[in-house]
Amino acid sequence: MNVKVIDYNLIDTQTVSAITGLSGETLKNWRHRKIGPPFQKLGSRCLYRDDLLHKWIEKCSVNTCEM
């Protein structure tokens, strides 16, 4: 049998909170409302793939004009 291994770096809500500056409660609220960074639900744990978190952060960028 050929098994494909995918190496995801999963991070917890506390780490996402430290990276983004958003509170864990805000992230929990956003998960419930299906907004914010994409997450994975594994059992009772909510985890975030670091690659998708960084893409989400990039999508939130606001371009401004240089003066």
C-alpha positions in Angstrom: 0.0 0.0 0.0 1.3 3.5 -0.9 0.6 6.0 1.8 0.9 9.8 1.2 2.1 11.7 4.2 1.2 15.4 4.4 3.2 17.4 6.9 1.0 20.1 8.3 2.2 22.4 11.1 -0.8 22.7 13.3 -0.9 25.4 15.9 -3.4 25.9 18.8 -5.6 28.9 19.6 -3.2 30.3 22.2 -0.4 30.4 19.6 -2.7 32.0 17.0 -3.7 34.6 19.6 0.0 35.4 20.2 0.7 35.7 16.5 -2.3 37.8 15.5 -2.9 39.8 18.7 -6.5 38.6 18.7 -7.9 37.1 21.9 -8.7 33.5 22.2 -12.3 34.5 22.9 -12.5 36.4 19.6 -11.1 33.4 17.7 -13.7 31.2 19.4 -16.4 33.6 18.5 -15.2 33.8 14.9 -15.0 30.0 14.6 -18.7 29.8 15.7 -19.6 32.5 13.1 -17.5 30.8 10.4 -15.3 33.9 9.9 -11.6 34.5 10.6 -8.7 32.2 9.8 -9.5 28.7 8.6 -9.2 26.0 11.3 -9.3 22.2 11.6 -11.5 20.5 14.2 -9.8 17.3 15.5 -12.0 15.8 18.2 -12.7 18.6 20.6 -9.5 20.6 19.6 -9.5 23.5 17.2 -6.2 23.8 15.4 -4.9 26.1 12.7 -2.6 25.1 9.8 0.3 27.6 9.9 0.4 27.9 6.0 -3.4 28.8 5.9 -3.0 31.2 8.8 -0.3 33.1 7.0 -2.3 33.2 3.8 -5.3 34.6 5.7 -3.1 37.3 7.3 -1.8 38.2 3.9 -5.4 38.5 2.6 -6.2 40.9 5.4 -3.5 43.3 4.2 -4.7 46.8 3.3 -2.6 48.5 0.6 -2.1 52.2 1.2 -0.7 54.9 -1.1 2.8 56.1 -0.4 3.2 59.8 -0.2 
